[in-house]
């Protein structure tokens, strides 16, 4: 058997990874994001881009990438928010694994290969990785976000350390997953839902993704982020006041450490 035939067969037996990417007025960054997926050393993926009724040229930029059959576009007629867009993508996904990548973030080339191997070797359902923070223009900030080797539900309540752009989930192990239909913190809310069922999220201590810090985003506004985290504790997780306050104190301390890359 020739090496090319053997390689083709190996690709066919590798599990499919469904990459879920919501977009909204992302024309400035989306090409680079798509290119970072196309540049993966792991070839067996599909990328589902869900446009949330953009008013700029996002769809036109995406359409230029549709010559790759692994890339699909779902254009929503009305803006529903990131949770609606991501859930639409999840419902359309064909892969064993789900991975999430926002429209302004980037993956390093070995991201999928490293993470799929990690999950297969350990037979786990939920993994995440370290990542670096870059400025809006793509330049390095010098900040890398350290992560624990594993985290459970109580740990995540006190330390929202899991970057959405780094997560990979095994759908065969977890069954149906869906993000709560809330405007913010829907990713952390879903991780909490999964971990509340007794799952553990396992960390890969390798920087495999680049998180772009865009001015004006919720995550870049510390007060807004803190307020939304408090509402997550009280309204979604239904924590009592004392428990919520205790978790919030830890969240604030850990958020500051994350922002400066301090372990």
C-alpha positions in Angstrom: 0.0 0.0 0.0 1.4 3.4 -1.0 2.1 6.0 1.7 -0.4 8.4 0.1 -3.2 5.8 0.2 -2.3 4.9 3.8 -2.4 8.6 4.8 -5.8 9.1 3.1 -7.2 6.1 5.0 -5.7 7.5 8.3 -7.5 10.8 7.7 -10.8 9.0 7.1 -10.5 7.2 10.4 -9.7 10.3 12.4 -12.6 11.8 14.3 -14.3 14.9 12.8 -14.0 18.1 14.8 -16.8 20.6 14.3 -15.5 24.2 14.7 -18.3 26.6 15.8 -17.7 30.2 15.0 -20.4 32.9 15.5 -19.8 36.1 13.5 -21.2 39.6 13.9 -19.7 42.6 12.0 -16.4 40.7 12.0 -15.2 41.6 8.5 -12.0 43.1 10.0 -10.8 39.8 11.6 -12.7 36.8 10.2 -10.3 36.0 7.3 -7.4 35.6 9.7 -9.6 33.4 11.9 -10.6 31.2 9.0 -7.0 31.0 7.8 -5.9 29.8 11.3 -8.3 26.9 11.0 -7.3 26.1 7.4 -3.7 26.1 8.6 -4.3 23.3 11.1 -2.0 20.2 10.9 -5.1 18.1 11.8 -7.1 18.0 8.6 -10.3 16.3 9.6 -12.5 19.3 10.6 -15.5 21.2 9.5 -15.9 24.9 10.2 -19.5 26.2 10.7 -19.7 30.0 10.6 -23.0 31.4 11.9 -23.5 35.0 10.9 -25.7 36.8 13.3 -27.2 39.3 10.8 -24.1 41.4 10.3 -24.4 44.8 8.7 -20.8 45.0 7.4 -19.0 42.9 4.8 -18.6 39.8 7.0 -20.6 37.5 4.8 -18.7 38.6 1.7 -15.4 37.8 3.3 -16.7 34.4 4.4 -18.0 33.6 1.0 -14.5 34.0 -0.4 -13.5 31.1 1.8 -16.3 28.7 0.8 -14.2 27.1 -1.9 -13.0 24.8 0.9 -15.7 22.2 1.2 -15.0 21.9 4.9 -16.3 25.4 5.5 -20.0 26.2 5.8 -21.9 29.4 6.3 -25.3 29.8 8.1 -26.7 33.3 7.7 -29.3 34.2 10.3 -31.9 36.7 9.3 -32.3 38.3 12.7 -29.7 39.1 15.3 -30.1 36.8 18.3 -26.8 37.0 20.1 -23.8 34.7 20.5 -25.8 31.9 22.3 -28.3 31.6 19.5 -25.6 31.6 16.9 -23.5 29.0 18.7 -26.5 26.7 19.4 -27.4 26.9 15.7 -23.9 25.8 14.8 -24.0 23.0 17.4 -27.3 21.7 16.0 -25.7 21.6 12.5 -22.5 20.0 13.6 -21.5 16.5 12.3 -18.4 16.0 14.4 -17.6 13.7 17.3 -15.8 16.7 18.8 -17.0 20.3 19.2 -14.5 23.1 19.3 -15.2 26.9 19.6 -13.5 29.8 18.0 -14.8 33.3 18.0 -14.5 35.5 14.9 -11.6 37.6 16.1 -9.4 34.9 17.7 -6.8 32.6 16.2 -5.5 29.0 16.6 -1.9 28.0 16.3 -1.4 25.2 13.7 -1.0 22.3 16.1 -4.0 23.2 18.2 -6.5 20.5 17.0 -3.9 17.7 16.5 -2.6 18.2 20.1 -6.1 18.4 21.7 -7.6 15.5 19.8 -4.6 13.3 20.8 -4.8 14.5 24.4 -8.5 13.6 24.7 -8.1 10.2 23.0 -5.1 9.2 25.1 -7.0 10.0 28.3 -10.5 9.0 27.2 -12.0 12.3 28.4 -15.0 14.4 27.5 -13.8 18.0 28.1 -10.5 19.7 27.6 -9.1 23.2 27.4 -5.7 24.8 26.9 -3.5 27.7 27.7 -3.7 30.7 25.4 -1.9 34.0 24.8 -3.4 37.4 24.7 -2.7 39.6 21.6 -3.6 43.3 21.0 -6.4 44.3 18.6 -3.8 44.8 15.9 -2.4 41.3 16.4 0.8 42.3 18.2 2.0 40.4 21.3 1.1 41.7 24.7 3.4 39.4 26.6 0.6 38.0 28.6 0.0 34.2 28.6 -2.9 32.8 30.6 -1.8 29.9 32.9 -4.4 27.1 33.6 -4.8 24.3 36.1 -4.4 20.7 35.1 -8.0 20.1 35.8 -11.0 21.9 37.2 -14.5 20.9 38.5 -17.7 22.8 39.0 -16.8 24.4 42.3 -13.4 25.4 41.0 -14.8 27.0 37.9 -17.3 29.1 40.0 -14.3 30.7 41.7 -12.0 30.9 38.7 -13.5 31.4 35.2 -10.2 30.3 33.7 -11.5 28.4 30.7 -11.1 30.3 27.4 -13.9 29.6 25.0 -11.4 29.5 22.1 -9.6 26.6 23.8 -12.4 24.2 24.6 -13.0 20.8 23.0 -16.0 18.6 23.9 -16.7 15.0 23.1 -20.3 14.9 22.1 -20.5 11.1 22.2 -19.6 11.2 25.9 -21.6 14.3 26.9 -24.7 13.8 24.8 -26.7 16.9 23.8 -25.0 20.2 24.8 -26.4 23.7 24.4 -25.5 27.1 25.6 -28.1 28.9 27.8 -29.8 31.7 25.8 -28.3 34.6 27.6 -26.5 37.5 26.0 -23.2 37.2 28.0 -21.3 34.6 29.8 -23.2 31.9 27.9 -19.9 29.9 27.3 -19.0 29.8 31.0 -22.7 29.0 31.9 -22.4 25.9 29.6 -19.1 24.8 31.1 -20.8 25.0 34.5 -23.8 23.0 33.3 -21.4 20.2 32.1 -19.2 20.2 35.2 -22.3 20.2 37.5 -23.1 16.8 36.1 -19.9 15.4 37.6 -17.5 15.9 34.6 -14.0 17.2 35.0 -12.4 19.6 32.5 -8.7 18.8 31.9 -6.2 21.4 30.9 -3.3 21.2 28.4 -0.4 23.3 29.6 0.5 24.5 26.1 -0.3 27.8 24.4 -2.3 26.7 21.4 -4.6 29.8 20.8 -4.4 33.6 20.6 -7.1 35.6 22.2 -7.5 39.0 20.6 -8.4 41.8 23.1 -10.7 44.1 21.1 -11.5 47.5 22.5 -15.2 47.9 23.5 -15.9 44.2 24.0 -17.5 43.0 27.2 -14.4 41.0 28.2 -12.3 44.1 27.8 -14.5 46.1 30.2 -13.7 44.7 33.7 -16.7 46.3 35.4 -19.2 44.9 32.9 -17.5 41.5 33.0 -17.7 41.5 36.8 -21.4 42.5 36.8 -22.3 39.7 34.3 -20.4 37.2 36.4 -22.4 38.2 39.5 -25.6 37.8 37.5 -24.4 34.4 36.3 -23.9 33.3 40.0 -27.3 34.6 41.2 -29.6 34.3 38.2 -28.3 31.2 36.3 -26.6 29.2 39.0 -29.0 30.3 41.7 -26.2 30.6 44.3 -27.2 31.9 47.7 -25.9 35.4 48.6 -23.1 34.3 50.8 -21.9 31.5 48.4 -22.1 33.9 45.5 -20.1 36.6 47.4 -17.4 34.0 48.3 -17.1 32.8 44.7 -17.1 36.4 43.5 -14.2 37.3 45.7 -12.2 34.4 44.3 -13.3 35.3 40.8 -12.0 38.9 41.1 -8.6 37.8 42.5 -8.2 35.1 39.8 -9.3 37.5 37.0 -6.6 39.9 38.0 -4.0 37.2 38.0 -5.2 36.0 34.6 -4.9 39.6 33.2 -1.2 39.8 34.1 -0.4 36.1 33.4 0.5 35.5 37.0 0.4 32.0 38.3 
